[in-house]
Amino acid sequence: MAKKQTIQLFEEKKVRTVWDDEKEKWFFCVVDVVEALTDSKNPTDYIKKMKKRDPELSKGWGQIVTPLSVQTAGGKQKVNCAPREGIFRIIQAIPSPKAEPFKRWMAEVASQRIDQMQDPELSINQAIVDYKRLGYSDRWINQRIKSIEVRKELTDEWKRTGVKEGQEFASLTDIITQEWSGFTTKQYKRHKGLKKENLRDNMTNVEIALNTLAEASATELSKQRDPKGFKAQKRVAKDGGSVAKAARKQLEGKLGRSVISSEKASDYLLPANDNNEEEK
């Protein structure tokens, strides 16, 4: 089951969701749904009491929920999730005025994802809207969207040559990053004072440009050399990163300083007023 996790917002409440590519369904984190509907400070305890009140729900619980790996405060853990029809059954056991609005919200979430699958441009447009809302400049957003496109082309090339998603993707990414920047991904995040935040969303314009150059170079080298498997791609990843390394060194020589910044997004996002002026 190909899965992608994301966070959706229902009335400012975070609901973790996992998209299943094969079933084309969102799976919603049950504990998040219960908290959103009840405002309970202990949704786990609420679920236990709810199952006691509803024996039929308790009896069919194993068929309603599916333990999926989602991000938690303690790292990725198996958490009970359910598709829309399963959540509908759970909602029946929750006396909440938010039940009907939540059902409509789930339908909207599902519809948006199907639309985005049929028209990838919608996903890009949504990303632009989200970045603008967070306060990023138009220039930064343009580079970030381009970097996403380049990254997708690279991972498609890795898949074509037999590289496995997960650890092998992460290892090759580390090789590229370390070659051009001097840092592994973990070291780079530490340099910027990041924890769970996305590294690319906290890069400056120059850092994004160099990282994009490294990944685009790795893609083109892979297409030319046609390496087979992870081990062969390691050399390609290093060579792709070295192209951006040379560009970085040349730029730093002209500037007389490092372009590897300790700044993170919160240090350079546009103030709200400036962002509004730019949009005008």
Rosetta blueprint (number, residue, H / E / L):
1 M L
2 A L
3 K E
4 K E
5 Q E
6 T E
7 I E
8 Q E
9 L E
10 F E
11 E L
12 E L
13 K E
14 K E
15 V E
16 R E
17 T E
18 V E
19 W E
20 D E
21 D L
22 E L
23 K L
24 E L
25 K E
26 W E
27 F E
28 F E
29 C E
30 V H
31 V H
32 D H
33 V H
34 V H
35 E H
36 A H
37 L H
38 T H
39 D L
40 S L
41 K L
42 N L
43 P H
44 T H
45 D H
46 Y H
47 I H
48 K H
49 K H
50 M H
51 K H
52 K H
53 R H
54 D L
55 P H
56 E H
57 L H
58 S H
59 K H
60 G L
61 W H
62 G H
63 Q H
64 I H
65 V L
66 T E
67 P E
68 L E
69 S E
70 V E
71 Q E
72 T E
73 A L
74 G L
75 G E
76 K E
77 Q E
78 K E
79 V E
80 N E
81 C E
82 A E
83 P L
84 R H
85 E H
86 G H
87 I H
88 F H
89 R H
90 I H
91 I H
92 Q H
93 A L
94 I L
95 P L
96 S L
97 P L
98 K L
99 A H
100 E H
101 P H
102 F H
103 K H
104 R H
105 W H
106 M H
107 A H
108 E H
109 V H
110 A H
111 S H
112 Q H
113 R H
114 I H
115 D H
116 Q H
117 M H
118 Q H
119 D L
120 P H
121 E H
122 L H
123 S H
124 I H
125 N H
126 Q H
127 A H
128 I H
129 V H
130 D H
131 Y H
132 K H
133 R H
134 L H
135 G L
136 Y L
137 S L
138 D H
139 R H
140 W H
141 I H
142 N H
143 Q H
144 R H
145 I H
146 K H
147 S H
148 I H
149 E H
150 V H
151 R H
152 K H
153 E H
154 L H
155 T H
156 D H
157 E H
158 W H
159 K H
160 R H
161 T L
162 G L
163 V L
164 K L
165 E L
166 G L
167 Q H
168 E H
169 F H
170 A H
171 S H
172 L H
173 T H
174 D H
175 I H
176 I H
177 T H
178 Q H
179 E H
180 W H
181 S H
182 G L
183 F L
184 T L
185 T H
186 K H
187 Q H
188 Y H
189 K H
190 R H
191 H H
192 K L
193 G L
194 L L
195 K L
196 K L
197 E L
198 N L
199 L L
200 R H
201 D H
202 N H
203 M L
204 T L
205 N H
206 V H
207 E H
208 I H
209 A H
210 L H
211 N H
212 T H
213 L H
214 A H
215 E H
216 A H
217 S H
218 A H
219 T H
220 E H
221 L H
222 S H
223 K H
224 Q H
225 R H
226 D L
227 P L
228 K L
229 G H
230 F H
231 K H
232 A H
233 Q H
234 K H
235 R H
236 V H
237 A H
238 K H
239 D H
240 G H
241 G H
242 S H
243 V H
244 A H
245 K H
246 A H
247 A H
248 R H
249 K H
250 Q H
251 L H
252 E H
253 G H
254 K H
255 L H
256 G L
257 R L
258 S L
259 V L
260 I L
261 S L
262 S L
263 E L
264 K L
265 A H
266 S H
267 D H
268 Y H
269 L L
270 L L
271 P L
272 A H
273 N H
274 D H
275 N H
276 N H
277 E H
278 E H
279 E H
280 K L
